[in-house]
């Protein structure tokens, strides 16, 4: 399963089109952190040395792979869509560290980290033993002939998965400013798809924090410039803090943005990238570490 959004390009170049109220913001250089938070015990660590350790997929417009010791998002043609993969346990309060490098040269791209992403990809399914017993007792023995069509359908699905083909997504043709469009048309149409917080940077030297909910994205910290961002193709180290209603973003050990928002309290960790140019973007993530919050 794979999802992506589309955010209007006008927002990436930093033009504010919405008046946002009720959000506490601070930018780099104006004050210190609103809360003193440090890393606690390590909860998870991904060095991407083995395939299948993070969400992967090959699609018409993007490929997400664990390869050569990194997690690579290759967006083949930039149309304003942001593609992401998510994985692992469900967390409440976390400190997330990751190294990220934009391999391609064109600056019209954005990439970064997500926290509290809705979903349970990579988690083992748990079954209520009482419910399983009830289902087992109430399910009739339909015999081998009745099972055969289901087995055939399953084999077909497995063959489709192994071939790397996917249904072509249907996207909303016109995307208003700050609207996020989940992929639909046979892959997913969940109204909750994409829920979470996005911490984004551009290789040209800007950053932002977004809250996404279904098809809508609200800038908690709109696009701003920071000298702390290494210009592409140099790598950047991102640290994201999600603690209660407090959100903070560090770039190369410098606090650049913080906000308060209590919409989401738990979720998975995600990695995201997208482009606004015909050549797309290639971004590589490494040394993803998820730690507990100490305050």
VOPAGU-2260 file (C-alpha; in pm, 1 decimal, decimal comma):
REM VOPAGU-2260
SITE   aa  ch    i         X         Y         Z
SITE  UNK   A    0       0,0       0,0       0,0
SITE  UNK   A    1     126,8     344,8     -80,1
SITE  UNK   A    2      -7,9     690,3     -33,9
SITE  UNK   A    3      88,4    1035,5    -142,0
SITE  UNK   A    4     -42,1    1389,1    -119,3
SITE  UNK   A    5     -23,3    1683,2    -350,7
SITE  UNK   A    6      47,3    2029,8    -211,3
SITE  UNK   A    7      18,1    2329,9    -440,9
SITE  UNK   A    8     359,2    2450,8    -554,8
SITE  UNK   A    9     283,3    2808,5    -451,3
SITE  UNK   A   10     322,6    2708,2     -88,1
SITE  UNK   A   11     664,1    2557,2    -143,0
SITE  UNK   A   12     805,4    2889,6    -255,6
SITE  UNK   A   13     683,8    3041,0      66,6
SITE  UNK   A   14     380,4    3251,1     -32,7
SITE  UNK   A   15     133,5    3251,1     256,1
SITE  UNK   A   16    -226,0    3213,7     139,0
SITE  UNK   A   17    -401,6    3142,2     467,5
SITE  UNK   A   18    -427,9    3335,4     791,3
SITE  UNK   A   19    -352,4    3089,1    1069,1
SITE  UNK   A   20    -472,1    3165,0    1419,4
SITE  UNK   A   21    -449,0    2990,9    1753,1
SITE  UNK   A   22    -104,6    2842,0    1687,3
SITE  UNK   A   23     199,7    2916,5    1898,7
SITE  UNK   A   24     507,6    2961,3    1680,7
SITE  UNK   A   25     867,9    3064,0    1724,9
SITE  UNK   A   26    1151,4    3082,9    1476,4
SITE  UNK   A   27    1523,7    3036,9    1503,7
SITE  UNK   A   28    1706,7    3322,8    1667,5
SITE  UNK   A   29    1409,1    3474,5    1853,0
SITE  UNK   A   30    1420,0    3257,2    2164,8
SITE  UNK   A   31    1533,0    2926,5    2304,0
SITE  UNK   A   32    1322,6    2611,9    2314,6
SITE  UNK   A   33     985,6    2646,3    2484,4
SITE  UNK   A   34    1049,3    2312,2    2655,1
SITE  UNK   A   35    1378,0    2157,0    2761,4
SITE  UNK   A   36    1368,6    1810,3    2606,2
SITE  UNK   A   37    1653,5    1564,7    2554,7
SITE  UNK   A   38    1685,9    1213,7    2415,7
SITE  UNK   A   39    1609,3     922,6    2641,9
SITE  UNK   A   40    1632,0     549,8    2578,6
SITE  UNK   A   41    1649,7     434,3    2219,8
SITE  UNK   A   42    1317,2     293,1    2101,2
SITE  UNK   A   43    1418,9     193,6    1747,2
SITE  UNK   A   44    1710,3     229,3    1508,6
SITE  UNK   A   45    1713,3     183,7    1131,4
SITE  UNK   A   46    2042,1     165,4     942,3
SITE  UNK   A   47    1867,4      30,1     631,9
SITE  UNK   A   48    2116,8    -250,5     585,9
SITE  UNK   A   49    1842,3    -501,1     499,4
SITE  UNK   A   50    1546,6    -482,8     263,8
SITE  UNK   A   51    1201,7    -501,2     416,2
SITE  UNK   A   52    1290,4    -294,0     722,4
SITE  UNK   A   53    1079,8       4,4     612,2
SITE  UNK   A   54     786,4      53,3     376,7
SITE  UNK   A   55     881,3     -13,2      14,2
SITE  UNK   A   56     705,1       9,2    -319,7
SITE  UNK   A   57     750,0      72,4    -692,0
SITE  UNK   A   58     488,0     285,3    -866,7
SITE  UNK   A   59     441,8     477,3   -1189,7
SITE  UNK   A   60     565,4     804,7   -1043,2
SITE  UNK   A   61     788,6     704,5    -752,2
SITE  UNK   A   62    1000,5     425,6    -608,1
SITE  UNK   A   63    1061,5     381,2    -234,2
SITE  UNK   A   64    1333,1     130,0    -151,1
SITE  UNK   A   65    1576,6      17,5     115,0
SITE  UNK   A   66    1892,7      -9,5     -94,9
SITE  UNK   A   67    2269,4      17,8     -48,4
SITE  UNK   A   68    2237,5     103,5     319,3
SITE  UNK   A   69    1989,7     391,7     278,2
SITE  UNK   A   70    1616,9     449,0     241,7
SITE  UNK   A   71    1573,1     607,7     -99,0
SITE  UNK   A   72    1268,7     794,0    -229,3
SITE  UNK   A   73    1294,7     847,5    -604,4
SITE  UNK   A   74    1017,3    1070,8    -737,2
SITE  UNK   A   75    1045,9    1035,5   -1112,7
SITE  UNK   A   76     845,4    1340,9   -1217,6
SITE  UNK   A   77     770,9    1625,3    -982,2
SITE  UNK   A   78     405,9    1734,7    -993,0
SITE  UNK   A   79     371,4    1871,5    -642,2
SITE  UNK   A   80     306,4    1531,9    -484,2
SITE  UNK   A   81     474,9    1427,5    -160,8
SITE  UNK   A   82     543,4    1054,6    -130,9
SITE  UNK   A   83     606,3     891,1     202,9
SITE  UNK   A   84     677,9     559,0     368,4
SITE  UNK   A   85     603,3     472,0     730,7
SITE  UNK   A   86     691,8     184,3     960,3
SITE  UNK   A   87     729,7      45,4    1308,3
SITE  UNK   A   88     565,0      76,7    1644,2
SITE  UNK   A   89     303,3     329,4    1744,2
SITE  UNK   A   90     461,0     602,1    1956,7
SITE  UNK   A   91     330,7     891,2    2162,8
SITE  UNK   A   92     626,4    1112,1    2261,6
SITE  UNK   A   93     944,8    1076,8    2057,2
SITE  UNK   A   94    1272,1    1235,9    1953,4
SITE  UNK   A   95    1346,5    1143,1    1591,2
SITE  UNK   A   96    1692,8    1179,5    1435,0
SITE  UNK   A   97    1782,6    1112,6    1071,9
SITE  UNK   A   98    2047,2    1205,4     814,9
SITE  UNK   A   99    1904,3    1312,8     479,2
SITE  UNK   A  100    2071,3    1392,1     146,8
SITE  UNK   A  101    1914,9    1521,2    -172,0
SITE  UNK   A  102    2104,2    1331,5    -440,7
SITE  UNK   A  103    1949,7    1507,8    -740,3
SITE  UNK   A  104    2041,9    1867,1    -821,2
SITE  UNK   A  105    1721,3    2059,9    -888,3
SITE  UNK   A  106    1620,8    2267,3    -581,8
SITE  UNK   A  107    1242,9    2256,3    -635,2
SITE  UNK   A  108    1189,2    1975,3    -387,8
SITE  UNK   A  109    1094,5    1914,0     -26,9
SITE  UNK   A  110    1168,4    1624,6     207,2
SITE  UNK   A  111    1185,3    1534,8     572,1
SITE  UNK   A  112    1025,6    1346,9     859,4
SITE  UNK   A  113     675,9    1267,7     979,7
SITE  UNK   A  114     562,9    1184,1    1330,6
SITE  UNK   A  115     234,8    1043,8    1463,1
SITE  UNK   A  116     137,5     907,5    1123,6
SITE  UNK   A  117    -187,1     712,8    1132,2
SITE  UNK   A  118    -140,6     344,6    1047,9
SITE  UNK   A  119      27,3      21,7    1159,4
SITE  UNK   A  120     255,5     -76,7     872,6
SITE  UNK   A  121     525,0    -321,4     975,7
SITE  UNK   A  122     344,0    -423,5    1293,0
SITE  UNK   A  123     238,8    -778,0    1368,9
SITE  UNK   A  124    -136,2    -822,9    1357,9
SITE  UNK   A  125    -290,5    -926,6    1688,7
SITE  UNK   A  126    -602,9   -1141,0    1697,8
SITE  UNK   A  127    -843,2   -1159,7    1989,0
SITE  UNK   A  128    -839,7   -1534,1    2077,5
SITE  UNK   A  129   -1204,7   -1521,8    2186,4
SITE  UNK   A  130   -1309,2   -1365,8    1855,8
SITE  UNK   A  131   -1098,5   -1615,1    1661,2
SITE  UNK   A  132   -1269,7   -1903,3    1840,1
SITE  UNK   A  133   -1614,9   -1763,2    1759,8
SITE  UNK   A  134   -1526,9   -1719,2    1392,7
SITE  UNK   A  135   -1382,9   -2069,4    1375,0
SITE  UNK   A  136   -1695,9   -2224,9    1524,8
SITE  UNK   A  137   -1933,8   -2028,2    1301,4
SITE  UNK   A  138   -1746,8   -2088,5     973,0
SITE  UNK   A  139   -1888,7   -2386,1     777,9
SITE  UNK   A  140   -1669,2   -2640,4     601,4
SITE  UNK   A  141   -1716,3   -2523,0     242,8
SITE  UNK   A  142   -1494,8   -2788,2      89,2
SITE  UNK   A  143   -1205,0   -2779,0    -151,9
SITE  UNK   A  144   -1406,0   -2666,3    -457,0
SITE  UNK   A  145   -1532,2   -2352,5    -280,3
SITE  UNK   A  146   -1185,0   -2261,2    -161,0
SITE  UNK   A  147   -1025,8   -2284,5    -503,8
SITE  UNK   A  148   -1148,1   -1945,7    -639,8
SITE  UNK   A  149   -1018,0   -1767,2    -330,8
SITE  UNK   A  150    -682,9   -1940,7    -365,9
SITE  UNK   A  151    -668,2   -1838,1    -730,7
SITE  UNK   A  152    -742,6   -1476,2    -642,6
SITE  UNK   A  153    -474,9   -1481,3    -375,2
SITE  UNK   A  154    -220,6   -1622,8    -618,2
SITE  UNK   A  155    -309,3   -1353,3    -870,2
SITE  UNK   A  156    -263,1   -1083,4    -606,8
SITE  UNK   A  157      74,3   -1227,1    -510,2
SITE  UNK   A  158     181,2   -1236,7    -874,8
SITE  UNK   A  159      77,5    -874,1    -919,4
SITE  UNK   A  160     270,6    -774,2    -607,0
SITE  UNK   A  161     585,2    -956,5    -718,9
SITE  UNK   A  162     572,3    -795,1   -1063,4
SITE  UNK   A  163     576,5    -449,2    -908,3
SITE  UNK   A  164     259,1    -332,8   -1088,1
SITE  UNK   A  165       4,5    -115,6    -911,3
SITE  UNK   A  166    -332,6      32,6   -1007,1
SITE  UNK   A  167    -288,3     377,2   -1157,4
SITE  UNK   A  168    -399,5     634,1    -898,9
SITE  UNK   A  169    -668,2     887,8    -974,5
SITE  UNK   A  170    -577,0    1229,3    -839,9
SITE  UNK   A  171    -789,7    1538,3    -799,3
SITE  UNK   A  172    -715,1    1751,6   -1104,9
SITE  UNK   A  173    -715,3    2090,4    -933,8
SITE  UNK   A  174    -556,9    2119,0    -591,5
SITE  UNK   A  175    -628,3    2437,8    -395,3
SITE  UNK   A  176    -355,7    2594,0    -185,3
SITE  UNK   A  177    -265,1    2389,7     121,9
SITE  UNK   A  178    -483,9    2098,7      14,2
SITE  UNK   A  179    -343,5    1748,4      39,2
SITE  UNK   A  180    -474,9    1482,4    -194,7
SITE  UNK   A  181    -442,9    1118,4     -88,9
SITE  UNK   A  182    -400,0     862,6    -361,8
SITE  UNK   A  183    -723,0     686,7    -457,5
SITE  UNK   A  184    -847,0     457,8    -732,5
SITE  UNK   A  185    -790,2     106,3    -602,0
SITE  UNK   A  186    -507,6     172,0    -356,7
SITE  UNK   A  187    -667,5     360,9     -71,5
SITE  UNK   A  188    -944,6     610,8     -16,6
SITE  UNK   A  189    -937,3     638,3     360,3
SITE  UNK   A  190   -1048,2     976,2     488,1
SITE  UNK   A  191    -770,6     950,4     746,6
SITE  UNK   A  192    -492,4     874,8     498,4
SITE  UNK   A  193    -194,5    1099,8     560,0
SITE  UNK   A  194    -289,1    1214,5     909,4
SITE  UNK   A  195      18,2    1329,9    1100,8
SITE  UNK   A  196     281,1    1602,3    1134,0
SITE  UNK   A  197     531,5    1687,2     859,1
SITE  UNK   A  198     871,6    1848,3     917,7
SITE  UNK   A  199    1005,1    1953,7     578,0
SITE  UNK   A  200    1315,4    2119,8     436,6
SITE  UNK   A  201    1429,4    2220,6      90,0
SITE  UNK   A  202    1782,9    2195,6     -37,5
SITE  UNK   A  203    1761,8    2563,2    -129,3
SITE  UNK   A  204    1753,7    2652,3     241,9
SITE  UNK   A  205    1394,8    2670,2     369,1
SITE  UNK   A  206    1188,7    2469,9     619,5
SITE  UNK   A  207     828,6    2429,9     736,1
SITE  UNK   A  208     607,2    2229,9     973,1
SITE  UNK   A  209     267,7    2108,6     852,1
SITE  UNK   A  210     -23,9    1928,4    1011,6
SITE  UNK   A  211    -204,9    1705,0     764,2
SITE  UNK   A  212    -555,1    1573,0     813,0
SITE  UNK   A  213    -723,0    1379,6     536,9
SITE  UNK   A  214    -712,6    1611,6     235,5
SITE  UNK   A  215    -616,4    1926,0     424,7
SITE  UNK   A  216    -275,3    2055,8     533,0
SITE  UNK   A  217    -224,5    2346,9     767,7
SITE  UNK   A  218     110,8    2521,4     804,3
SITE  UNK   A  219     195,7    2533,6    1172,7
SITE  UNK   A  220     522,3    2701,7    1073,0
SITE  UNK   A  221     509,7    2838,3     718,8
SITE  UNK   A  222     812,0    2830,5     487,5
SITE  UNK   A  223    1106,3    3028,3     621,8
SITE  UNK   A  224    1474,8    3053,2     535,8
SITE  UNK   A  225    1751,1    2924,9     762,3
SITE  UNK   A  226    2128,9    2943,7     732,5
SITE  UNK   A  227    2142,7    2617,5     928,6
SITE  UNK   A  228    2036,6    2418,3     622,8
SITE  UNK   A  229    2320,0    2282,1     411,6
SITE  UNK   A  230    2251,7    2359,5      48,1
SITE  UNK   A  231    2209,2    2058,7    -182,4
SITE  UNK   A  232    2395,1    1828,8    -239,6
SITE  UNK   A  233    2530,0    1842,0     117,2
SITE  UNK   A  234    2364,3    1624,2     381,9
SITE  UNK   A  235    2149,8    1759,5     664,7
SITE  UNK   A  236    2082,0    1612,7    1006,5
SITE  UNK   A  237    1722,9    1652,5    1120,8
SITE  UNK   A  238    1593,1    1617,6    1474,3
SITE  UNK   A  239    1219,6    1625,9    1533,7
SITE  UNK   A  240    1054,8    1637,8    1875,9
SITE  UNK   A  241     693,5    1534,7    1927,7
SITE  UNK   A  242     612,5    1558,3    2299,6
SITE  UNK   A  243     253,7    1608,2    2408,7
SITE  UNK   A  244     127,9    1912,2    2218,4
SITE  UNK   A  245     482,9    2040,7    2163,3
SITE  UNK   A  246     652,4    2010,2    1823,1
SITE  UNK   A  247    1008,1    2120,4    1748,8
SITE  UNK   A  248    1246,3    2096,0    1456,0
SITE  UNK   A  249    1625,5    2106,7    1471,4
SITE  UNK   A  250    1843,5    2122,0    1160,9
SITE  UNK   A  251    2211,4    2039,2    1205,9
SITE  UNK   A  252    2175,8    2082,0    1584,3
SITE  UNK   A  253    2010,7    2424,8    1557,3
SITE  UNK   A  254    1652,9    2487,9    1669,0
SITE  UNK   A  255    1470,7    2644,6    1374,2
SITE  UNK   A  256    1101,8    2607,2    1458,6
SITE  UNK   A  257     859,2    2504,2    1728,2
SITE  UNK   A  258     481,6    2493,6    1756,5
SITE  UNK   A  259     202,2    2362,6    1976,1
SITE  UNK   A  260     -79,7    2146,1    1843,5
SITE  UNK   A  261    -280,6    1870,8    2012,4
SITE  UNK   A  262    -458,9    1717,7    1712,7
SITE  UNK   A  263    -259,0    1392,6    1716,6
SITE  UNK   A  264    -125,2    1207,2    2018,6
SITE  UNK   A  265      26,5     891,4    1870,3
SITE  UNK   A  266     129,1     725,5    1546,8
SITE  UNK   A  267     415,0     586,6    1340,8
SITE  UNK   A  268     728,0     752,9    1204,6
SITE  UNK   A  269     747,8     837,7     834,2
SITE  UNK   A  270     998,4     962,9     576,2
SITE  UNK   A  271     876,1    1187,2     294,9
SITE  UNK   A  272     992,1    1354,0     -28,0
SITE  UNK   A  273     843,2    1532,6    -326,8
SITE  UNK   A  274     935,0    1762,1    -615,0
SITE  UNK   A  275     803,1    2052,4    -819,9
SITE  UNK   A  276    1008,5    2008,5   -1135,7
SITE  UNK   A  277     988,1    1774,7   -1434,5
SITE  UNK   A  278    1304,7    1588,5   -1337,4
SITE  UNK   A  279    1173,2    1485,7    -996,2
SITE  UNK   A  280    1397,6    1428,8    -696,7
SITE  UNK   A  281    1606,4    1154,9    -536,5
SITE  UNK   A  282    1645,1    1170,8    -158,7
SITE  UNK   A  283    1832,8     928,7      66,6
SITE  UNK   A  284    1775,8     880,1     440,3
SITE  UNK   A  285    2013,1     706,1     679,7
SITE  UNK   A  286    2068,1     648,3    1052,1
SITE  UNK   A  287    1704,6     686,8    1152,6
SITE  UNK   A  288    1684,4     676,8    1531,8
SITE  UNK   A  289    1372,2     701,2    1746,5
SITE  UNK   A  290    1422,8     782,0    2114,0
SITE  UNK   A  291    1211,1     841,9    2420,7
SITE  UNK   A  292    1154,2    1193,2    2551,0
SITE  UNK   A  293    1327,7    1310,9    2868,9
SITE  UNK   A  294    1222,3    1641,1    3020,9
